[in-house]
Amino acid sequence: MSGSIVGLDIGTSFVRVVIGEVTEEGELQISGVGTAPSSGLKHGLVVNIEATVAAVQQAVEAAEMMSGVEVERVVACIGGEQIESMSSNGVVAVGNKNTREITQDDVNRALESATAVPISPARQLLHTVPMGFSVDDQKGIASPIDMIGVRLGVDVFIVTSAITSLKNVIRVIKRAGIEPDSVMLKTLAAVQAVTTEEERQLGSIIIDLGGGSTDALVLIDGAPLCTATVPVGGQNVTQDISYVCGISFDVAERIKKTSSCCWEPLLDAYEAVIIPGVGGRAPEEISRNDICRIVQPRMEETLCLIRDNIAAQISRRQLMGNIILVGGGAQMPGIVDLVSNIFETRSVRIGSAGNFGGLHDEYHGPEFASAVGLVVSNLDKSHESGIRGTEPAAEKKSGIKDFITGIFKEFF
């Protein structure tokens, strides 16, 4: 092996680690996967440093034992309400006045011009994503380098994060005895792991169904168009089951994982679910339909909030493509049917990472999409044509590959 890349996804319910090793042939192989319960976050925000550090260490140790690789540096991701996005544009004169040939330096200056926008002192620039270039009066150019022109323009998609949230994530990583290489938007990372070439041409909406929040990323015309997030996730579903059934959160979580469904038409025959008694009370029996009637309204509410948030930002743009579901909530039975009903499209699927070898296939699950995406995105850190990422202390270009193209049909 010629090197390793470690992706770290610090979630509200779980911390997940994926170790990818690059072979001498330059191919990626997933050699280690680690998972640990997380109790130090709320709605994606770190609220207990020590508990989060312990979870990170546990997940890292599990991945190290599987792969035999000692983790020293990681690439982490971030999501939730602390994330904001906006669009901007910049125009510069082509530097070489003799040939008027556009160079990488011209592209860099155009990107810097586009990012010269007011950003709150409480926020940190996370990504600058080129959406498209223009040369003089010609628009819709994907790569302007070596073209001839006088003016170079660029439209960009800017992602920012609350500084305190970003610093807390970095602090947790360092307290765990690891150095953070960079921090990336988790839905952007997931895109790299779960989209097919066809979807990259048509375009996709990524919806990350997490424990503390639900995040979405809309992609159109080759780049992100907007992000959306709501502070509602799988833990809210668990709390609903706990409250209605009068049971502890842990028991409710177990019932959610083993017996829940969020699309009642899938449940035909009666299936009994045993609710353990509390305080000497005898166990009770309810049906899976009863559980579904608790779970489905909460999932519907969450997805409707995401749908409406997206619809408000894209102003009824014509959209055509797939909705790809990732995160732990994507494992819930009936989720594809529910999303199809709410978004009024059949183009919905569960996101699964590609086959990168290794002795274990656990990383194929949708809950590992962001962690695997972090590894895939940083395979080639010298690549210059993709997204600019943010280092813990300063900005730099990340290893993201060429971004996604496509349009969507209108279903909002």
Long-range contacts (C-beta under 8 A, 24 or more apart in sequence): 1-29, 2-26, 4-31, 4-67, 4-69, 5-75, 5-374, 5-375, 5-378, 5-379, 6-60, 6-63, 6-71, 6-73, 6-74, 6-75, 6-375, 7-74, 7-75, 7-76, 7-77, 7-189, 7-370, 7-371, 7-372, 7-373, 7-374, 7-375, 7-378, 8-56, 8-59, 8-60, 8-74, 8-75, 8-76, 8-77, 8-173, 8-178, 8-371, 8-374, 9-76, 9-77, 9-186, 9-368, 9-370, 9-371, 9-374, 10-38, 10-41, 10-46, 10-52, 10-55, 10-56, 10-76, 10-77, 10-169, 10-172, 11-38, 11-41, 11-44, 11-210, 11-211, 11-212, 11-328, 12-38, 12-41, 12-42, 12-43, 12-44, 12-210, 12-211, 12-212, 12-213, 12-233, 12-235, 13-37, 13-38, 13-210, 13-211, 13-212, 13-234, 13-235, 13-328, 14-38, 14-55, 14-59, 14-211, 14-328, 14-367, 15-52, 15-55, 15-56, 15-58, 15-59, 16-59, 16-367, 16-368, 16-370, 16-371, 17-56, 17-59, 17-60, 17-62, 17-63, 17-71, 17-74, 17-371, 18-63, 18-363, 18-368, 18-371, 18-372, 18-374, 18-375, 19-63, 19-64, 19-66, 19-67, 19-69, 19-71, 19-375, 20-356, 20-372, 20-375, 20-376, 20-379, 21-67, 21-69, 22-379, 28-356, 28-375, 28-376, 28-379, 29-356, 29-357, 29-358, 30-356, 30-357, 30-358, 30-360, 30-363, 30-372, 30-375, 31-66, 31-67, 31-68, 31-69, 31-358, 31-359, 32-63, 32-64, 32-65, 32-66, 32-67, 32-68, 32-69, 32-358, 33-62, 33-63, 33-66, 33-360, 33-362, 33-363, 33-368, 34-58, 34-59, 34-60, 34-61, 34-62, 34-63, 34-64, 34-66, 35-59, 35-62, 36-62, 38-211, 40-172, 41-212, 42-212, 43-80, 43-81, 43-212, 43-213, 43-231, 43-233, 44-78, 44-79, 44-80, 44-81, 44-82, 44-210, 44-212, 44-213, 44-231, 45-80, 45-81, 45-82, 45-165, 45-168, 45-212, 46-165, 46-168, 46-169, 46-172, 49-168, 49-171, 49-172, 49-175, 52-172, 53-172, 53-175, 53-176, 56-172, 56-173, 56-176, 56-178, 57-176, 57-177, 60-176, 60-178, 66-359, 66-360, 71-178, 72-178, 72-179, 73-178, 73-179, 73-180, 73-181, 74-173, 74-178, 74-179, 74-180, 74-181, 75-180, 75-181, 75-182, 75-183, 75-184, 75-374, 75-375, 75-377, 75-378, 76-169, 76-170, 76-173, 76-180, 76-182, 76-183, 76-184, 76-374, 77-183, 77-184, 77-185, 77-186, 77-189, 77-370, 77-371, 77-373, 77-374, 78-126, 78-161, 78-165, 78-166, 78-169, 78-183, 78-184, 78-185, 78-186, 79-185, 79-186, 79-187, 79-208, 79-210, 79-213, 79-215, 79-229, 79-370, 80-165, 80-210, 80-212, 80-213, 80-215, 80-229, 80-231, 81-213, 81-229, 81-231, 82-161, 82-162, 82-165, 82-166, 83-126, 83-159, 83-160, 83-161, 83-185, 83-215, 83-227, 83-229, 84-123, 84-159, 84-160, 84-161, 84-227, 85-157, 85-158, 85-159, 85-160, 85-224, 85-226, 85-227, 86-117, 86-157, 86-158, 86-160, 87-131, 87-155, 87-156, 87-157, 87-158, 87-225, 88-114, 88-115, 88-117, 88-155, 88-156, 88-158, 89-114, 89-153, 89-154, 89-155, 89-156, 90-114, 90-115, 90-116, 90-153, 90-154, 90-156, 91-151, 91-152, 91-153, 91-154, 92-151, 92-152, 93-150, 93-151, 93-152, 94-149, 94-150, 94-151, 94-152, 99-148, 100-148, 100-149, 100-150, 101-146, 101-147, 101-148, 102-135, 102-144, 102-145, 102-146, 102-147, 102-148, 102-149, 102-152, 103-145, 104-145, 104-384, 106-144, 106-152, 107-133, 107-144, 107-145, 107-152, 107-154, 110-152, 110-153, 110-154, 111-154, 111-156, 111-388, 113-154, 114-154, 114-155, 114-156, 114-158, 115-156, 115-158, 117-158, 119-160, 122-162, 122-163, 122-164, 123-160, 123-161, 123-162, 123-163, 124-160, 124-161, 124-162, 124-163, 124-166, 124-390, 125-158, 125-159, 125-160, 125-390, 125-395, 126-159, 126-160, 126-161, 126-166, 126-183, 126-184, 126-185, 126-389, 126-390, 127-157, 127-158, 127-159, 127-184, 127-185, 127-188, 127-387, 127-388, 127-389, 127-390, 127-398, 128-156, 128-157, 128-158, 128-159, 128-387, 128-388, 129-156, 129-157, 129-158, 129-159, 129-223, 129-224, 129-386, 129-387, 129-388, 129-403, 130-154, 130-155, 130-156, 130-223, 130-403, 131-155, 131-156, 131-157, 131-221, 131-222, 131-223, 131-224, 132-221, 132-222, 132-223, 142-222, 143-385, 157-223, 157-224, 157-225, 159-185, 159-188, 159-224, 159-227, 161-390, 166-390, 166-392, 170-392, 180-392, 181-378, 181-391, 182-378, 182-389, 182-390, 182-391, 182-392, 182-396, 182-398, 183-389, 183-390, 183-391, 183-392, 184-374, 184-377, 184-389, 184-398, 185-217, 185-227, 186-215, 186-370, 186-373, 187-215, 187-216, 187-217, 187-227, 187-370, 188-217, 188-224, 188-373, 188-377, 188-387, 188-400, 189-369, 189-370, 189-371, 189-373, 189-374, 189-377, 190-217, 190-326, 190-351, 190-369, 190-370, 190-373, 191-217, 191-219, 191-373, 191-404, 192-373, 192-376, 192-377, 192-400, 192-401, 193-351, 193-353, 193-354, 193-368, 193-369, 193-370, 193-372, 193-373, 193-376, 194-324, 194-326, 194-351, 194-352, 194-353, 194-366, 194-369, 194-373, 195-324, 195-351, 195-404, 199-321, 199-322, 199-324, 199-404, 199-406, 200-404, 200-405, 200-406, 201-405, 201-406, 202-320, 202-321, 202-322, 202-406, 202-407, 203-319, 203-320, 203-321, 203-322, 203-404, 203-405, 203-406, 203-407, 203-408, 204-321, 204-322, 204-323, 204-324, 204-404, 204-406, 205-310, 205-319, 205-321, 205-322, 205-323, 205-324, 205-408, 206-324, 206-326, 206-351, 207-303, 207-306, 207-323, 207-324, 207-325, 207-326, 207-327, 207-339, 208-326, 208-327, 208-369, 208-370, 209-233, 209-234, 209-302, 209-325, 209-326, 209-327, 209-328, 209-329, 209-330, 209-332, 209-335, 210-234, 210-327, 210-328, 210-329, 211-235, 211-328, 211-329, 214-302, 214-303, 214-305, 214-306, 214-327, 214-329, 216-306, 216-309, 216-310, 218-310, 218-313, 218-314, 218-319, 218-408, 219-321, 219-403, 219-404, 219-406, 220-314, 220-317, 220-319, 220-406, 220-407, 220-408, 221-405, 221-406, 221-407, 222-403, 222-404, 222-405, 222-406, 223-403, 223-404, 224-403, 225-313, 225-314, 225-317, 226-310, 226-313, 226-314, 228-306, 228-309, 228-310, 228-313, 229-309, 230-302, 230-305, 230-306, 230-309, 232-298, 232-301, 232-302, 232-305, 233-302, 233-329, 234-328, 234-329, 236-298, 236-302, 237-295, 237-298, 237-299, 237-329, 240-294, 240-295, 240-298, 241-291, 241-294, 241-295, 244-294, 245-275, 245-286, 245-294, 246-278, 247-275, 247-276, 247-278, 248-278, 251-275, 251-276, 255-291, 256-295, 256-332, 259-288, 259-291, 260-288, 260-291, 260-292, 260-295, 260-332, 260-333, 261-288, 261-291, 261-292, 261-295, 261-296, 261-332, 261-333, 261-334, 262-292, 262-295, 262-296, 262-299, 262-300, 262-332, 262-333, 262-334, 262-335, 262-338, 263-292, 263-296, 263-333, 263-334, 263-335, 263-337, 263-338, 263-341, 264-289, 264-292, 264-293, 264-296, 264-334, 265-337, 266-333, 266-334, 266-337, 267-292, 292-334, 295-332, 296-334, 296-338, 299-329, 299-332, 299-335, 299-338, 300-338, 300-342, 303-338, 303-339, 303-342, 303-343, 304-342, 307-342, 307-343, 307-412, 310-412, 311-412, 314-412, 316-410, 316-412, 317-408, 317-410, 318-407, 318-408, 318-409, 318-410, 319-407, 319-408, 319-409, 319-410, 319-411, 319-412, 320-406, 320-407, 320-408, 320-409, 321-347, 321-406, 321-407, 321-408, 321-409, 322-347, 322-348, 322-349, 323-347, 323-348, 323-349, 324-348, 324-349, 324-350, 324-351, 325-349, 325-350, 325-351, 325-366, 326-350, 326-351, 326-366, 326-367, 326-369, 326-370, 327-366, 327-367, 327-369, 327-370, 328-366, 328-367, 330-366, 330-367, 331-365, 331-366, 331-367, 343-411, 343-412, 344-411, 345-409, 345-411, 377-401
